[in-house]
Amino acid sequence: MNYEAALDTALQRLHDEGRYRTFIDIERRKGHYPHAVWNRPDGSQKDITVWCGNDYLGMGQNPAVLAAMHEALDATGAGSGGTRNISGTTVYHKRLEAEIADLHQKEAALVFTSAYIANDATLSTLRAIFPGLIIYSDELNHNSMIEGIRKNGGAKRIFRHNDVAHLRAMLEADDPAAPKLIAFESIYSMDGDFGPIEAFCDLADEFGALTYIDEVHAVGMYGPRGAGVAERDGLMHRIDIINGTMAKAFGVFGGYIAATAKMVDAVRSYAPGFIFTTSLPPAVAAGCAASIAFLKSAEGQKLRDLQQEHAKILKMRLQAMGMPIIDHGSHIVPVHVGDPVHCKKISDMLLENFGIYVQPINFPTVPRGTERLRFTPSPVHDPKEIDRVVRAMDQLWAHCALNRAELSA
């Protein structure tokens, strides 16, 4: 086989379809988020504003988080030195897991190197813990959940997105004695829509199923202490396993699950993705714990309120110009473009001409024909920056002669 030719063909196909992905080389400057510097390919630099980051609340710049990381770095050094089972468990890891368990009002928590690994490792391991487990998965669940469900064989059922009736029909068709698990997300990040958590919990109670929720885009953002949508809706006690991340609203790095002590112990003891992975650096664990603690406070609620206000303002102003906004009431602001070439072109012009960085979202992250720009306003995107985005989008939408018909939510 001509391997070089095969590589050329695969890469050219991405270019032809307009969905070849490029990395934007940016330098974040401490204390100035969401402002950064773009290092252009030609070696020049340009000041930009980041509008597509997942550091939703700017906690990656929070003084309390940075102080905790400096303290741990000075006390312990850089890395953890091993897996959690072999020299890689420190006081910082235990403190972080205690903070997470308290956040979600669960008996225990388990920290992974990412929420992707937490999903993959946990869902795949549950099949070994519960022989014959049938997993019911929303069709728009994250790739990490899909991969975890696929592993180790076993039965899976894919129900239509947020379709409670379709899920019920699947549950009714299966053996009542079989172990079951319903896996879903609280917020689906590409459209910003919410999962019907209470309805799924009702079905789980009726059919004797476990519930597994991915709160990755919700932790830190919703609820009186930032535990997510399930906390906001008073449903955390009905969820068996909660998955979350420290790399988005908490502004640092890593992922986790929270559940009963026995469930966490079983996953800890059986999951290869946990057992054979070096643990988080202590400084990272310390920063995560500090961020979670901060966002549990009244100061954290102020950040959440301001973020929601800025998201609402941006949506209203873009909608007023006829922009095809997908608005489900969450903090995410997707603008539907519907064509990968136009999506990339608008993104490039926003960056080059206006210093506004928003990454194009193309297939396979979203289905073909639903390409979009996904804005993530933060508490530190001030009104002047929102105004710049709105004016730039108006100008470029006209330049590309794109449809201004509004999408329904």
C-alpha positions in Angstrom: 0.0 0.0 0.0 1.1 3.5 -0.7 0.7 5.0 2.7 1.8 8.5 1.7 -0.9 8.6 -1.0 -3.5 7.4 1.4 -2.6 10.2 3.8 -2.8 12.8 1.0 -6.2 11.5 0.0 -7.6 11.6 3.5 -6.3 15.1 4.2 -7.4 16.4 0.8 -10.9 15.1 1.4 -11.1 17.4 4.4 -9.9 20.4 2.4 -12.4 19.7 -0.4 -15.3 19.5 2.1 -14.3 22.7 3.7 -13.8 21.1 7.1 -10.0 20.9 7.5 -9.3 22.0 11.0 -6.5 24.5 11.8 -5.1 25.4 15.2 -5.2 29.1 16.2 -2.0 29.8 18.1 -3.0 32.1 20.9 -1.3 33.4 24.1 -3.6 34.0 27.1 -2.3 36.7 29.4 -2.9 36.4 33.1 -5.4 38.9 34.4 -6.6 39.9 30.9 -9.0 37.1 30.0 -10.8 37.0 27.5 -8.1 39.1 25.8 -5.2 37.2 24.2 -2.6 37.5 21.5 -2.9 35.7 18.2 0.4 34.5 16.8 -0.1 34.6 13.1 1.5 32.0 10.8 3.7 34.7 9.3 5.2 35.5 12.7 3.3 38.7 13.4 1.0 39.2 16.4 -2.5 40.6 16.8 -4.6 41.4 19.9 -7.8 39.4 19.9 -10.8 38.6 22.1 -11.6 35.0 22.7 -15.3 34.3 22.2 -15.3 30.5 22.0 -13.5 29.4 25.1 -14.9 26.9 27.6 -13.5 28.8 30.6 -17.0 30.1 30.9 -16.5 32.1 34.1 -12.9 33.1 33.7 -11.8 31.0 36.7 -8.6 30.1 34.9 -7.5 33.6 35.9 -9.0 33.7 39.4 -6.5 34.8 42.1 -7.7 32.1 44.6 -7.2 29.4 42.0 -3.7 30.6 41.1 -2.7 31.0 44.7 -3.7 27.4 45.5 -1.7 26.1 42.5 1.4 28.1 43.5 1.2 26.8 47.0 0.9 23.2 45.9 3.6 23.6 43.2 6.0 25.1 45.8 5.2 22.4 48.3 5.3 19.3 46.1 6.9 20.0 42.7 5.5 19.5 39.2 4.0 16.0 38.7 2.3 13.4 40.9 4.9 10.8 40.1 2.6 7.9 39.5 -0.9 6.4 39.2 -3.3 6.8 42.1 -2.6 3.2 43.1 1.2 3.7 43.0 2.5 6.8 44.8 0.2 9.2 42.9 -2.4 9.9 45.6 -1.7 13.1 47.6 -3.6 15.3 50.1 -4.5 17.5 47.2 -6.3 14.7 45.3 -8.2 13.7 48.4 -9.2 17.3 49.1 -10.4 17.7 45.5 -12.5 14.5 45.7 -14.0 15.7 49.0 -14.9 19.1 47.4 -16.6 17.3 44.4 -18.5 14.9 46.6 -19.8 17.8 48.7 -20.6 19.8 45.6 -22.9 17.1 44.3 -24.1 15.9 47.7 -22.8 12.4 47.1 -20.9 10.0 49.3 -17.8 10.0 47.1 -16.1 11.2 44.0 -13.3 9.9 41.7 -11.0 12.2 39.7 -9.8 11.3 36.2 -7.4 13.1 33.8 -10.4 14.4 31.8 -14.2 14.1 31.7 -13.8 12.2 28.4 -11.8 9.5 30.2 -14.2 9.6 33.1 -17.1 8.9 30.8 -15.3 6.3 28.7 -13.8 4.5 31.6 -16.9 4.5 33.8 -19.5 3.5 31.2 -17.3 0.7 29.8 -16.5 -0.6 33.3 -20.1 -0.7 34.4 -20.7 -3.6 32.0 -18.1 -5.6 33.9 -19.7 -4.7 37.3 -23.3 -5.4 36.1 -23.3 -8.4 33.8 -25.9 -8.2 31.1 -26.3 -4.4 31.5 -28.4 -2.7 28.9 -27.4 1.0 28.3 -30.0 3.4 26.9 -28.2 6.4 25.3 -29.5 9.7 23.9 -28.5 9.9 20.2 -26.7 13.2 20.8 -24.6 12.1 23.7 -21.0 13.1 23.6 -18.4 11.0 21.8 -16.8 10.0 25.1 -20.1 8.5 26.3 -20.6 6.7 22.9 -17.1 5.2 23.1 -17.6 4.0 26.6 -20.9 2.4 25.8 -19.5 0.7 22.8 -16.6 -1.0 24.7 -16.8 -4.5 26.2 -19.8 -5.4 24.0 -23.2 -5.6 25.6 -26.6 -4.4 24.6 -27.2 -0.7 23.9 -30.3 1.2 22.8 -30.1 4.6 21.2 -33.2 6.7 21.7 -34.1 9.9 19.8 -32.7 13.1 21.3 -34.6 14.0 24.5 -37.5 11.7 23.3 -39.0 10.4 26.5 -41.7 8.3 24.7 -39.1 6.6 22.5 -37.0 5.7 25.6 -40.1 4.4 27.3 -40.9 2.1 24.4 -37.4 0.7 24.4 -37.5 0.1 28.2 -40.9 -1.7 27.8 -39.5 -3.9 25.1 -36.6 -5.3 27.1 -36.4 -8.0 29.8 -37.7 -6.4 33.1 -35.1 -8.4 35.1 -32.1 -7.1 33.0 -29.9 -4.4 34.7 -30.4 -1.1 32.9 -28.8 2.3 32.8 -30.1 5.5 31.2 -27.2 7.8 30.0 -27.9 11.4 29.0 -26.5 15.0 29.3 -27.9 18.0 31.2 -26.8 20.5 28.5 -26.0 19.5 25.0 -23.3 21.9 24.1 -23.7 22.3 20.4 -27.3 23.6 20.5 -27.4 24.6 24.2 -30.6 22.6 24.9 -31.4 20.9 28.2 -32.1 17.2 28.8 -35.5 16.3 30.4 -33.8 15.1 33.6 -36.9 14.6 35.8 -38.7 12.6 33.1 -35.7 10.3 32.7 -35.5 9.8 36.4 -39.2 8.9 36.5 -38.6 6.2 33.9 -35.6 5.0 35.7 -37.6 4.5 38.9 -40.4 2.8 37.0 -38.2 0.3 35.2 -35.5 -0.2 37.8 -32.7 1.6 35.9 -29.6 3.5 37.0 -29.2 7.1 35.9 -26.0 8.5 34.5 -25.8 12.2 33.7 -23.0 14.2 32.0 -23.0 17.7 33.5 -19.8 18.8 31.8 -21.2 22.1 30.4 -23.3 22.8 33.5 -21.1 22.3 36.5 -20.1 25.7 37.9 -22.8 27.3 35.8 -26.1 26.3 37.3 -27.6 25.7 40.7 -27.1 27.7 43.9 -23.6 26.2 44.5 -22.7 25.5 40.8 -23.4 21.7 40.9 -25.2 21.8 37.6 -28.7 21.6 36.2 -29.7 18.7 38.4 -29.0 20.8 41.4 -30.9 23.8 39.9 -33.9 21.5 39.4 -33.6 19.7 42.8 -32.9 16.4 41.2 -29.3 15.5 42.2 -30.5 12.9 44.7 -32.2 11.0 41.9 -29.0 10.7 39.8 -26.9 7.6 40.5 -23.7 8.8 38.7 -22.8 12.4 37.9 -20.0 13.1 35.4 -18.3 16.5 35.4 -15.2 18.4 34.4 -12.8 20.9 35.9 -11.7 22.1 32.5 -14.6 24.3 31.6 -16.4 26.6 34.1 -13.9 25.6 36.9 -11.2 26.8 34.6 -8.5 24.2 35.3 -8.2 20.6 34.1 -9.5 17.1 34.7 -12.7 15.2 35.0 -14.6 13.2 37.6 -17.6 11.1 38.6 -19.6 11.5 41.9 -21.8 8.7 43.2 -22.2 6.4 46.3 -19.1 5.3 48.0 -19.7 1.7 46.9 -20.2 2.7 43.2 -17.0 4.9 43.2 -15.1 2.1 44.9 -16.2 -0.4 42.2 -15.2 1.9 39.3 -11.9 2.8 41.0 -11.1 -0.9 41.4 -12.1 -2.1 37.9 -11.7 0.8 35.4 -8.4 0.5 33.3 -8.7 4.1 32.3 -8.3 5.0 36.0 -6.0 2.3 37.2 -3.3 2.7 34.5 -3.2 6.5 34.2 -0.9 8.9 36.0 -2.9 11.1 38.4 -3.3 14.8 38.0 -0.3 17.0 39.1 -0.9 18.1 42.7 -0.9 21.7 41.7 -3.7 21.1 39.2 -5.7 19.2 41.8 -5.2 22.1 44.2 -6.4 24.6 41.7 -9.5 22.6 40.9 -10.4 22.3 44.5 -10.0 26.0 45.1 -12.1 26.8 42.0 -14.9 24.5 43.1 -14.9 26.0 46.6 -15.0 29.5 45.2 -17.9 28.8 42.9 -20.0 27.3 45.7 -19.9 30.8 47.3 -22.0 33.9 46.9 -19.1 35.3 44.7 -19.6 32.3 42.4 -23.3 33.1 42.1 -22.5 36.6 41.1 -20.3 35.3 38.2 -23.1 32.9 37.1 -25.7 35.7 37.1 -23.5 38.0 35.1 -22.6 35.3 32.6 -26.3 34.5 32.0 -27.0 38.2 31.6 -24.3 38.6 29.0 -25.5 35.5 27.1 -29.1 36.8 27.1 -28.0 40.2 25.8 -25.9 38.7 23.0 -28.7 36.4 21.9 -31.3 39.2 21.9 -29.1 41.6 19.9 -28.2 38.9 17.3 -31.8 37.8 17.0 -32.9 41.4 16.5 -30.8 41.4 13.3 -32.4 38.2 12.1 -29.4 36.0 12.9 -30.4 32.3 13.0 -29.8 31.8 16.7 -30.4 28.5 18.4 -31.8 29.5 21.8 -32.8 27.0 24.4 -32.2 29.3 27.3 -28.7 28.1 28.3 -25.5 30.0 28.4 -24.3 28.8 25.0 -25.0 31.0 21.9 -24.9 29.0 18.6 -25.3 30.9 15.4 -26.4 28.5 12.6 -24.5 28.9 9.3 -25.3 25.6 7.6 -22.3 25.5 5.3 -18.7 24.5 6.2 -17.0 26.9 3.8 -19.1 29.9 4.8 -18.6 29.0 8.5 -14.8 28.9 8.1 -14.8 32.1 6.1 -16.8 34.1 8.6 -14.6 32.7 11.4 -11.4 33.7 9.5 -12.7 37.2 8.7 -13.9 37.8 12.4 -10.3 36.9 13.5 -8.4 38.8 10.8 -10.5 41.9 10.4 -12.1 42.4 13.9 -9.8 40.5 16.3 -12.7 38.3 17.3 -11.9 34.6 17.8 -14.8 32.1 17.4 -14.0 28.7 16.1 -16.2 27.2 13.3 -18.0 24.0 14.4 -18.2 21.5 11.5 -18.9 17.8 10.9 -18.3 15.4 12.7 -18.8 17.5 15.8 -22.2 18.5 14.4 -24.2 16.9 11.5 -23.6 18.1 8.0 -25.7 21.1 7.1 -25.8 22.4 10.7 -22.4 24.0 10.8 -22.3 26.9 13.2 -20.3 29.5 15.1 -20.6 28.8 18.9 -20.2 31.9 21.1 -19.6 31.5 24.8 -20.0 34.8 26.6 -18.4 35.2 30.0 -18.8 37.6 32.9 -15.7 39.5 31.6 -17.0 40.1 28.1 -18.1 43.7 28.7 -20.9 45.5 26.8 -18.5 47.2 24.4 -17.1 43.8 23.3 -20.7 42.4 22.8 -21.4 45.5 20.7 -18.3 44.8 18.6 -19.4 41.2 18.0 -22.9 42.2 17.0 -21.7 44.8 14.5 -19.0 42.5 13.0 -21.5 39.7 12.6 -24.0 42.0 10.9 -21.4 43.2 8.4 -20.0 39.7 7.6 -23.5 38.1 7.3 -24.3 40.7 4.7 -20.9 40.2 3.0 -21.5 36.5 2.6 -25.2 37.0 1.6 -26.4 34.5 4.2 -30.0 34.0 5.1 -31.3 35.9 8.1 -34.4 33.8 8.7 -34.5 33.0 12.4 -34.5 29.3 13.6 -37.0 28.2 16.1 -35.7 27.0 19.4 
